[in-house]
Amino acid sequence: MICDTIRKGSECSFMTAKGCSYNDGLCHEIVEQCKGCNRSSELESGWYCTACPAPELKWKTGNCNLATHVTAAISSNKQKINPLKASKRGSR
């Protein structure tokens, strides 16, 4: 449905016929970590996330899974190889 509280005129999955069904009934503004994300949009009352009504909860345990400006760091840890097992594998 179309939002009529904060994001007026935009599509919102939390809007019902009775109003906003989110916890407080209002979306929360983006946090500092959200700056630069493609999912943030500026409205007349501030900057809001188009994917999540409470962005601070997404950043609480680490990186937001919806953030477009954050790339996951891939660590290439080399496993330690037991030399005894490696010599047995090589002799086969």
Phi, psi and omega in degrees: 000165180275131182288140176233013179259282183258312182267063185301128177090353180256156181289135181220132181280348181267352180281136175233181178293334180274351182126197182287130182261006177287162185318295183271352183084003181223147174279151179260150179290160181290158178262176184300323182293339182280350181299127179099355180281144179286346181271356178271142180224146181266127175244178182295336182260000178143194180262131181226153177276136180276347184255336187221133180283339180229084184295333181296332178288330179290329182267358186297320184255013181141215180285147177288135181283349179258356183292131180267347183261000181249129177250142180285132179278121180267119180262132180255083178276124177278133179283146177282131182256131177288121184296328180294315179292323180295322180290327177290323178293322181290336182276351182291000000 
